[in-house]
Structures are given as C-alpha cells and as structure tokens.
Amino acid sequence: MGKIKVEAPIGESVSATVAVCYLLEGDVEVVAGERSGTYSVIEDNGASTDCLDYEAARLVAACSGGRAFDMAKRRGTLLATEDPALNAEVIEYCTLATSTSVPDSELLEKINARLWTRSFLVGYSISLADVFMWSRIFKSGAPVKAVNLARWFSHMERLPAIEKSKAFLTEHSGTAGDWAEVMRLVKSQGNFHVFNLPVSANIFSRQITTRNSFRLALQLKNHCPSMTGGTSSIQGVEAGKVCTRFPPEPSGYLHIGHAKAALLNDFLARSYNGKLILRFDDTNPIKEKSEFEENIMADLERLGIKPDTLEYTSDYFDKLLEMATDWIKQGYAYVDKTPVEEMRRQRMACEENEYRTAPLEDNLKLWEEMKKGSEIGLTCCVRAKIDMQSKNGTMRDPIIYRCIEGAVHHRTGTKYKLYPSYDFSCPIVDSLEGVTHALRSNEYIDREVQYYWMCDTAKLRRPYMWDFSRLNFKYAVLSKRKLQWFVDNKIVEGWADPRFPTVQGIRRRGMTIQALRAFILSQGASKNTNLMEWDKIWTVNKRVIDPVAARHTAIGKASRVLIVSNGVDEVRTVPKHKKNPDLGKKNVIYGKRVLLEEQDVKGVKEGEIVTLMDWGNVQITTVSDGELHGEFLPDNKDFRKTQKFTWLAEIPDLAPATLVTYRHLITKEKLEEEEKLEDFVNMESKSEELVMCDVNVKLLQEGEVIQFERRGYYILDAVFRGMSDRPMVFIQVPDGREGSTK
C-alpha cells in the first residue's frame, strides 16, 4: 500500500487531521492545500475525498489500515486496535469531542474525572480520542484548570507529532508570524533595513496577506527608517528569486552563533518568498559524524527553520576534483610539497617557493599521487595561485585541496583520498546550487575577496555577500575545537551540557526557543561587533517564562521544624500562579509541623512575629536548637515589617530533589588567541543542593519550567520516578539579573 496524501487548508490554528498525519509519519504525506476549511484525503489508488477536519482524521486513520495497528505495537500509538471494547471507547470519546450539544464546562469536568487514574483517555497510549479531545479543547479556548485535565493537556501539547502539526499550521497560516512578539520581548526592532524588505515581505511564513503585509511594512518603516537601500544595503534581492544557504560543518552541535547565521539566512529567504538551502560542508571526515548532522537538523527544526533543500558538499566532490584539475592545467593552481610549518612561515613572510613555478607535468604527477593517497601524495596539497605579495593574507595562495590519511567519510567511505578546503568548495558550490545571497558572520570578511576570486576563476556567477556581526558572549567559547576539548576531557557531560552555548545546552538550562529567536532577530543584520553579557538574553527569556511558570516551594535538607500549636491539618486548593489562573490549581498542605529554611530561622527570637508566606503570621514562643514553637495569629494581617519565610508541612510525601546551579565554564571574559584554554577552566562551574519540594512537583514533566518561591526559576531535568531512590533534578534558569549567570 502506498502513501496517503492529505491536502490541509491554510489558515487553521489547530487540526486533528494534521496531528494524525504526523502521528503516522512515514505513512502519510501532508501538504498545504488551497481551499479554506476543506481537507482532501488522496489514497494511494488516486481516489480523493473532500471532508472537514474530524471526518478527514478518521478517514486517514482508516485508510492507513493495518499500518496504524503496527505502529501501535511499534511506537505505542493507538490509532487502531484489534480489541473491540477499546475501539468502542475510542469511538465514544471521539463522538463526545465532536458533539456540539455538550457544553465546554460539562465536557472538561467529564474528561478531568476520566483522567483521574489514567494518562490517556483510552488504553495505555495515545488514540484518536486523545487527538480529537485535544483539538476540541484547544479550539474552544476554554481554560484548562483541573489538575488531571491540565496534566494530560500539557503532555499532549509536548508530543512531537502535536508540535510538528502546530508548526506546519503556523508556517502556512498566512500571518506575519511572531514579529510583534520579538518587539515585545526585546523592547526593540531588529536592524533589517539592509535587506531592502519589500512591502509584501513575509518574514516568518511563506503565505502572505495584504493586511498583514501592510502591518509588517509599517512596523519596519517605523523602527527601521533607512528603507531605501544605498551602499549599506544588500544588492540583487528580487521577490521569488532569492536563494540563501546555511552551510554548517557536521563536526559539532549547533551553537548560538550558528543559530544567528541560520535565522538570518532564513529571514532573508522568507522575506522575499525565496528558498533556503541547508548544505552540510562535509569536507573534513576526521571530525564529522552522523550524530552531529542529525542533531543540527533537529535543532534547526526547533528554531522554526525549515530548509527547502538538503544538500551536501560531498555531492559535488567529482565536480570539484574536475575543476581543480582544470585549474592546475590552466596555471590557476599548483601542487606544493612544502612542510606545513615552513609553508606557514612563507605565507607570513610573503615568500614564494619553487613549487609555484614548477612545470605542469610535475604538478600533474603529484596531483595523481594525491588522488591515490600515496605516501608522496600525503605530503602534498594544492594551492590556488593568487598573489603571495597581497596585504590580505587570505589571498596568499590558499590551500584548496589536501590529503587526509586514513579518513573514512560518513557518506562516501574511502572513495576519496583527498578533500577540498572550505575556501575552495564554498563559493563554487554556492554558485552551482543557485545561491543568490550568502550571509555569514564578519569573522570571514577578509575572505570575501578570495570568495569572489574563486567564482571568477571558475567562470561562475558571483552570489552577493553580506557579513553580519558575530555573536560574542563574555565567559564563553564558540569554537567547536575548544568545545570538543571540554567534551573529550569530560569536564562537561556532552554537547548538550547546560554550560555549553549550544542550542541544546541553553535549552536544557531553560532557554525557550521563543526567547532565543527573539533575541537573535533583534540583533538584525548589523555589522557592529561587541562582547555581550549573557544577562541580556536571559532577561528576554524571563519575559517568556515568568507568566507561565507555576509557583512551587522547595526547602533545603538542612531545615528546622516549627511546631504551630494551634495549626490545623488541612489541604487547600490555590492557583499555581496568582497572575495566571489559566495554569490551573495546586494542592497546598497545612499542618502543625512545618519545615523552614535553616538560614531563615537564624537570629529569630522568642516573641518575634514572622510571616509564613501565603498562610499568615505566627508568633514564635520558643526557640531551641532542634525546633521552634509558635502560635498562628489569624487576625494579625500586618505583614509590613515581618520576616517572610517559605515553608512546607512536614509530611512523608514531600518530593526529594537536587537543585543544580551552573556557572561559566571559563574564568576570563574573553580568551586571546595565544592563551591556553586549560589555564582558564572554571572547575567549580557546577554546584548542587538537596531539597524537599511540595508534592505537586511530582506531576511535572521533563522540560517544564517553574519558579521555586524565593529561589528563582528552574527547569525539570529528571522527572519523579515513583518508588525510585533517585531524586528529581531541577536546573536553575538564569533570570537576567546581574551576576545570575556567573
């Protein structure tokens, strides 16, 4: 049975059909259609059925036949089942979700009760019932407050298939995306006047409407007054014809500097309804791994970047070899056997050597040795013959080919014994692929003239170049070589370590994609370079997480007990966030025995009145080494001059956890080239504290961000494991205050 194809209408905010398509990924292809509101389900025999959302979702699941059941066993996706009883329950809840006669309030109450002892509505894995109910609740806009319902809904929202379906709908929604959100979070507009953005520019999605085009144009005009181009603007931009590229080397994970390059290239392409190419520069097989390649693609997807084409420099290896041969024959290149250190000295001194003027037959002979990877060939490299007297060092006969002994390429194996340099392959492949505009950080600015020389010598079209400022942060290294050193020496856990400036590292530390995109895009395409504080980006992140971070309580293991003589054992239901009731509610347990922070009670005196936060005032009657005694004062509402204490009722069900705080990996703001990395490693960049948390945190899912009262923001890194002795792990999220990242 072939693939099912679904054409989804544009303009939808949520879709059960698209979610099902992504749950059956590999079996169903989903594309953007033209007609609003109607889905076309095209079966492998060519039969097409037009229907509305829920009918289309049912049809897709039915058409997938046995494959849906196979997936149930393989991935835990219950889209079909052989159990008639379960099938009946799926149908029951699908019908309930699509019923217009059941009020939202009644529906939510029923589903919350159903989920009291369940993770899913039917069975032990996601089913059509869950997808339909999630879609119904999402579309209704009804507040999801009940505990069980909120837990289930939050889990549904984080499922990869649901996230992908929402990303697909956002991409084809016909809106100007989150540009207004960028402005709100960073309090300013990115500097994009250099792009000469057209009035019809659509920055974040391929589809566009006149209304949002006009609004976007006004935003850009108001915040970017230089819209007329000139010498400071990118040239040659034309709607529908712009093609940019992002060419990472698969030798490490994507870091924040790469993210800027990727987002800006994507920004320009989308602004002109153009195309973005993702091209892996796989020209150094010693350092490259499929692992890095896969993680780069995953990180780009997280950033909301969807390349139109995936390419590899290795796809052009034969063409590049042919071109290098022609250059040698035409006198544009030569083979050099000079030892590396001597060649480096000669280039610095602007000295030519005898190989530069060697006869053609000698060059071709050595070239053949290189292609064979022979003992002689391994000592050679090919250099472009440009200008050894140039004041620009990049023009002093750069290397364009070298042999790499024993290299096994992750795509081509051992077919090639020699590999092109980035300086040679990048401009050639850019031009061959149809790239019109190449945006890259200004660390490459000296290579621009070299880039154009390569294109001209190859008699290829020149792409337009634009250099933007590199993201430089204090107390951070962005060199993949240096980051690899930390990994190799086991100073960090890996490339996703929260201390790393990789996309995965800062996400694990609590950075949201929303804040990361906003911060980078707010930098715009400016060429101004500076050394930035990390606090700036974490401040942007705080604006994202603060309104949605549920409030919880954690007390250090070194705690003191307060016995409240007139305290009452009870449970109260309170909002998780006083300013955001949509987050739902939590249970707060009160009792006579209360745990307080050890550091809080130091200096507390008998007769003093203290405030237990969100409870009330207590007068301390007795202070001893082991515990304190006090009396609750229900009528005393004067909290102005009292000490404020966080607290937890002393009960067996408190959740043990480890709070992890990370600091900078290096001890100097900026390392100079001549300085050794190992001399500036901060060996105290990680600290841990054991705490007891309120029982509500046991329901949290990995990756959720919360705020522990009077402690700060934390992201859950290891979830509650039931009877396991292993505590939960929370990582502190910097909040942007001075010193919070140090």
N, C-alpha and C positions, 0 to 999 in steps of 0.2 A: 504494500500500500504506500503510495507516495505522500508527499507533504500536503497538508491542508493550508490554504491561504486565506487570510482574513483581511479585508479592507475596512479599517476603522474610520469613522467620520472624524473630521477635525473639529476642535472646539470643545471636546468633552473634558471635564475636570477629573472624572473618575470613571472607570469602566470595568465591569465584571468580566466582560469578554476578553479585553486585553490582558487582564490579570490571569485568566485561564490560559491564554496563548503562551504567556511566559512561564506558567507552571508546567506546560507541556513543551517547553523549549526543545527544539530539535525536531519536533513533530509538526509544529505549526509555525507558519511564517506570517507575521503581522506587518502591514504597511498602512500608510496614511491614505485614506480614500478622499473622495471629493464631496459626497452628499452628506449634509448635516443630519445627524440623528439615526442614519440607517447603516447597518453593517452588512457587508457582503461576505458570505462564507462560501469559498470556492473549493469543492472537493477535488481529489486527485483525478477523477474522471471528467472534470470540466464542468460539472453541474454547479450552478450558482444559486444561492438562496439569500434573499434580502430580508432582514428582520431587525427588530430592535435589540437592545443590549442583552437582557436576560435570556431571551429566546436564542440569540446568537451564541451565548456562552454555553447553553445546554446543547446546542447543535454541534459546537466544536468538540465538547467532551464526548458526545455520542459518536461523532464521525471518527474520533481517534480510536474508538473500539477497544480492542484488547490492549492496545498500547498504553492506554490510561491505567489499566489494571496492572500491567507490567511495571509501570512507573511507581505504582503504589507499593509494590514489593521492593522495588529498587531504591526509591528515594523517599518513601513514606508519604506519597501524595495520593490521597484517597479521592480521586476523581471518578473512579468506578470501582465497584466491588462485586464479588460473587455472592455476598451474603444478602439475601432478600430483605431481612429485617433492617440491616443498615441502610440499604437502598431506600427503603420506605421512610426512614428517618431523614435521610438527605432530602428526599422529595418534600417531606413535611416542612422542613425549615426553609427550603428554597421557596416554597409556596408562601410561607409566613413573611419572608423577606420582601416578596413582590406584591403582597396584599396591600391595597390602598385603604382597606376598611379597618385596619389595625392602627390605632394612634401610636405615634412615636414613643410616648411615655409608657404605654402599656407594653409595647414591643421591648423596650430597654429593660423594663422590670422582669419580663419573662426570660430574656436572654441572660440577664445577670444571675437569676436563680438557676438556670440551666448550667451555668459555668461554675457553680459553687464548688464542685469536686471534679471539674473537667478542664482540660486545656483547650479542647476543640468541641464544637457543637455535636459532632457525631464521630464515634470511634476514637482512635488514638493519633490521628493525623489530619491534616487539612483536607477539607472536602468542598464540593460546590456550595454546600450550606454555609460554610465559613465565608467563602468569597462573596456570595450573594448578600449575606447579612452585613459584612464589612462595607460593601458598596452601598447598601441601603442606608446605613447609619452615616456614612461619610456624606452622601448626597443630601441627607436630611438636615445636616448641620446641628443635630441635637447634641447637647453636652453629654460627654461620656464620663460620668462621675462615679457610678457604683464601682466598688473595688474589683469584683470579678470581671465585670464588663471592661473596665479600664485596662486590666492586665491583659485580657485577650486582645482587645483592640490595639494596644501598644505592640503586642507581639506580631499581629497581622501587619501593621504598618512597617515593621522592620524586616519582614520576609523579603529576600532578594527579588522574588518574582513580583511582589507588590511594588517594591521600589522601582524596578525596571518598568513596570506598567505605567507608573506615575511619571517617570522620566520621559517615556515615549509620548505620553499625552501632553506634557509640558512643552516638549520640543515642537509638537505640531498643533499647539493651542492657538496660534495666531495672535499672541500677545507679545509685548516688548520685554517679557521676562522679568528678572529681578533687578533691573537697573535702578528703580526707585528705592529698592531695599539697600542697594550699595550706597546710595546717597545718604540714607537714614543711618546706616551703621557707621560709616566713616566720617559723617558730617561734612563731606565734600564730594566733588565730582572728579573723576579721573581726567587726566590731560590727554585727550584723544583728538585734538584739533589737527594733529599732524596727519591723521588718516583721511582728512577731507571727506568726512562722512556725509553721504547724500541724505536728502530729506527722507527718502524711502528706506534708510538704513534700518535693518532689524538686527539688533545686537545679539540677542540670545536665542533666537529661533529662526528657522528657515521661512516660516509663513509670516505674512505681514498684512496689516490692515491700514487703511488710510487714517483712521482715527488715532491708532497708537503710533503710527509713523510721525504724525504731526506733533503728538505729545513728546515723543522722544527727540524730535528735531528741536523743539522749544527748550527741552532740558539741556541739550548740548549747546545750543546757542547762548543760553543764559549763563552756563557755567564754563563754556569754552569759547570765548569771544573770537579767537582767531580761527575762523572757519573758511577763510578764502584761499588757503594754501600758501604758495610762495616757496622760497628756498628751504624753509624749515619743514616742509610737508612731504609726505610720501608721494612719489610720482607714479603715473601709469595706472591708477586704480580706475576700474570700469565695472559697473554693475553686471553681475553674472559671469564675469571673466577672471575675477581674482582667484588665484590659487596659492595658498601658503603651505608650509610644511613644518612639522616638528620632528627633528631627526636625532632622537636620543641613542646613545650607545648602550646596549644591554649589558652593562658591567656594574650595575648597582640599582638601588631603588630610586624612584623619583623623589627629588628633594624640592624644597620650596623655591629654589632658583629655577629649576626645570619647570615647575608649575607656572611660574610667571611667563616663561617663554611659550609654553603650550597655550596658556589662556590668551595671550596677546595675538598669537598666530590664528587661534580660533576666532578671536574677536574680530579681526580684520576680515577673515573669510566670511563670517556670518553677516557682518555689516554690509557686505556687497553681494549677499546671496551667492557666494563663491564656494570654493572647495578647500578642505584641509586634508593634507596627506600626512599620515603617520609613517615615517620611514625609519626603520632600525638601522643605525650605522654599524653594522656587524663586520667591521674590518679589523678587529683585534681579537681573534679567537681565544687567546690565552686568558683574557679577562671576562669573556662573555658566557652567559648561562641562560638556558631557557627559563629558569626561575626568575631572573631579572626581567626578562621580556614579558612574562605573564603578569608580574606584579606592576610593571609600568602600564600595561593596558588596563589592569584593574583600577589603578589609581587615576588614570585619565577618565575612566567611566565615572568614578566617584566625584571627580571635579566637574562633571557635566559636559565633558568634551567627547564628542562622537566623530572621530575621523571619517571622512568619506571613502578613503582608500588606505589600505595597509600595504606598504612596500618594504623591501629590504635592499640595502646596497649590494648585498651578495647576488641579487637578481641581475646585476649589471657587471659582474666580475669579468665575464668573457668580453664584453664591450670595452671595459676599462683596460684589459690586457691588450686588446687590439689597438686601442688608442695610444697606449704607452709605447708599443712597438713602432707605430707611425711617427710618434714624436722623436724617438731615437733616430729613426731613419732620416727625418727631416731636420735634425740638428736642434730640436727644442728640448732634448733631454739627453742625459748620458749616464753610464753606469760608473759608480765610484766605489773603490775598494779601501778607501782611507779609513783607518780605525776611528771609532766613534769620538773619542776624546780629542784626537787630532783634528777631525772634521769640525768639531765644535769650536776649537781654538781658531781654525782658519776662518770660519764664518764670522767670529767676533772681530778678527783682525782684517776682514775683507780681503783675504788672500785666496787666489785661485790655485788649483793643483793640476798635476799633469793629466788626470783623468778627464778634465774638462775639454781638453783638446785632442783626446785620443782618437785614432782612426775609427771610422764607422764599423769596420769588420771586427775590431777588438770589442767595441760596445755590444754588438750583436752576439758575439761569442759568450761574453759574460752574462748577457741577458738570458741566453738559453740555459746557462748554468743555474741562474736564479730560478727559472721556471721549473727546473728539475729538482731544485732544493739540494744540489750537490754540496760537497764540502767547500768548494770555491764559491759557489753561489751564495752560501750562507754568510759569507764575508762581504757581500756586495749590497748596494742599494742603488735605486735610480733617483737622480735629482733633475729637477726642471732647470734648464739653462736660462736664467733670467738676467740678474745683474749683481755680481759679487761686490760691487762698489756702492750699492744702494745704501742710503741712510736708513731705510726701512729694513730691519733685519729679516723680515719675512720674505723679502724679495731676493735674498742671497742664496739662490739655488736650493730651494726647499726640497726635502725628500718626498717623492711621490709613490715609490714602491719599496718594500723591504721584505726580506725572507723572515719567517718565524719558525724556528726549528721545532719539530715535533708537534706542531699545532694541529688540533682536530677541531674543525669548525662545527658548530652545533647544527648547521643546516647542510653544508657541503662536504662534511667529513674531511678526508685527506686529499681531495681532488686538487686543491691548490697548495703550492708550497710558498707562495708569496702573496702579499696583500697590499692593496692601495692605502695610502695615507688619507686621513680625513681632508686635508688641504686640497688634495687632488680629486677625490671622489665626490665630495660635497657639491662644488659648483657644477661639475659635469652632470651628475645625476639630477641635480635641481633643474637644470636646463632640459635634460632629456625627458623628465617627468612632466614638464609643462608648468613648473613653479613660476609664478609671476612676481611674487614678493617674498623675500626671505628676511624675517625678523629675528635678530639674535642680540644677545647682551653685548655691551660695548667692550668687554674684555677681548673681543675679536676685531676691534676697529682697525688695528694695524694690518689685518689680513684682508681688508676689503679690496685694496688694490691688487693683491695676489689673487683673490677670488675672480676678479674681472679678467686678469691676465689668463687664468686657466680657461675661462669661457672663450675669450678671444682667440687663444691659440688653438683651441679645439674647433674654432669656427662655429660656435653655438651662440644662441641668443642669450643675452645677459638678463637674469632676473634683477628686479630692483631690490636694493639692500636698505635696511633700516636697523640701526643699532640703538637699543634702549638700555637704560641703566640696569646694572646687575643688582639683585637684592643682596645686600651685605648686612649681616647682623653681628652685633658685638658678642663676644664669647662663643662663637660658633665657627665651624669649618664646613664648607660646602664641597670641598674637593673629595671626589669619590675615592681617590687613592688614600686620603687621610681617614675617611670614614671606614674604609676597608681595614685600615690598621687597627682601629678600635675593635672591629669585629674579630679580626684574626687574633688579637691579644686578649680576647674575652673580657674586655673592660665593659662592654655592653652585651645585652642579650642577643642582639642581631640587628638587622636593618630596620626593624620596627620598634627599636628601643625608644621609650618616651623622651630620652635626652637627645635623640637624633633629630636633625632638621628635615628628615624625610617626611613625605606626606603621611605615611603610615605611622611614623613616630609621633608627630604632633597631634594626629588624630587620636592615637592611643592615650595621649596626655590630656585630651579633652577639647582639642580644637575642632570646631564644626566646619564642614565644607562651606556652609553659607558665609561664615566669617572669613575663611581663607580666600574665597573668591572675591568677596567684597574688598578685602584689604589689598589684594594684588591688583585688581582692576582699578582701585582708587589711585594706585601709583601711576597709571596711564602709561604712555609711551615716551615719557620724558627721558632725556639723556643725562640728567643730573644725578651724580653718584654720591651717596653718603653712607655712613655706617649707622645702621638703625638699631634702636633699642627694641628688644623683644616685647617690652611692655606695651608698645603701640598696638601690635597685632592681638595681644591678649585682651586689651581693652575693648577692641572691636568684638572679640569673641564673647566677652562678658555681656555685651548688649544683646547677644543672641540667646545665651543660656539663662540669664537671670530670670526672665519672665516665665520660663518653663521648667526650671529646676525645682523639684519638690523639696520641701524642707524636712530634714531629719535631725536626729540627735545622736551624738557619739560621746562617750565618757571614757577617759583613759583608764587602763587597767589599774594604775596606781590611784584608786579612788578612795573617798571617805564616805561613810554611811551617815545619813541624817535620819533620825527617828522622829517623825512628826506625831506627837502624842494624840492629836485629835484628827489625824488623817483618816481617810476612808478608802477602802479598796474598791475601785470602780474603773470602768472603761468609758471614755468619751470619744465621740466621733468629731473630728475637726478637719478643716481644709488642709490639704497638703501644701498649699501656697495661699497666703492670705489675700494676695492681689490677683490671683488667677484661679477662680473657682472651677474652671473647666478641667483642671488637673485631677479633680476628684477629692476624696477624703481619705483620712487615715485614722487608725485607732490609737489613742493615747491612753496608756495605763497609769492610774494613780494608785498610791499605796502609802502605808505608814513608814516603810523603809525605803529611803531614797538614796541613790548614788550621786555624789557630787565630785567635781574635779578636785584633785588633791591641791593643785596650785590655787584654786579659788578660795578654799577654806583657810588657807594660811593667813593668820592675823585676825580671823573672825573672833569676836569677843562675846562673852555671855551678856545677854541683854540687847545685843545688836539685832536690828531688823534687816533681813535680806529678802530679795525677791527671787522666787523660783519662776523662771520665765514661762509665760502662758499658764500660770497657775495662780500665784498670788504671793503675799508677804508672809514670812514666817519669822517669829521672834526666837532667837537662839537662847535656850535656857541653860544648857550645859555643854561645855567643850572639854573633851578628853582626847587622849592620843588615838584611841580606836574609833570613836564615833562622836557624833554630835546629837543633841536632843533639842527639839524646838516645838513651838506651838503655832499652828496655822491661824492667821488673823483674817478671816473672811471679810470683815468690814473695813479693814485698812486698805485704802486704794491709793495711798500716797507712794508712788514709785520713783519720785524725782531724785532722791538722794541716796537711795539704797544700792548696794552691790547687786548685780544681776548674775544669777547662776543658771547654767544649763543643768539638767537633772534627768535621771531615769529611775523609775520604780525598780527596786531590786527584785527581779523575778527570774526564774530558771530559763525562760525562753529568749532572753536577750541574745542578739546575734554577735558572735565574736568576729572581729575584722582586723585587718592590718591596713593602716593608712601609710601610703608611700609618698614621700616628697622627693622630687628630683630637682637638681640644680645644674648649673652649667658644667659641661664636660671639660672645659679648659679654663685656666685661671687668668688669662690675659685677654683684653678686649679684642685685639687683632694681632695675629701672628704674622711676622715678617717672613719673607722667603727664606732667609738664611737661618731662621730659628727652628730648632728641632721640636716637633710636636710632643715627644715624650717628656720634654722638660717642663711642660705646662699642663699636664693632665691633672684634673681635679679628682683625686682618689676618694673624696668624700662627697661625691655628687648624688648619693642616694642615702636616704635615711628612712627608718620605719618606726611606727608606733602601734602598739597593740591597744585596741579599744573594744568597748562593748557598745552595740548600737541598738536602737529601738527595733522592735520585732518587724515593723513594716518593711525594712530593707531586704528581708528575706524574699520578697516578691519581685525585687528588681531584676532586670535582665542585663546581661553584659553590654557595656557601652552606654548605659543610662547615666546622665549627669544629674547630680543632686547637690544640695547645699547642706552641710552639717552646720547647725547653728553655732555661731561664734568661732568656727574653724575655717570655713571657706567652701569652695566648690570642689567636688570630687567626681570622678568617673569610675564606674564599677569595672574592674579588670578581671575579676574572678568571682563567679556567682556563688550563691549559697548551695551547698551540696548535701542538704538533709542531715543524715547521721554522721557525715564525714567530720573528722577532727580538723580538717583543713579550714582555716578561717577565710572569710570573704576578703578580697583585696580591693581597696579603693586607691586611686592615684589622684593626688591633689592637682587641680586645674588652676594655673596662674590666673589672677584676676586683673592684671594690668597695673596694679599699684606698684610704686617704685620699690624695687628690690624683691618683688614676688617671684621672679624667675632666677634669682641668684642663689 
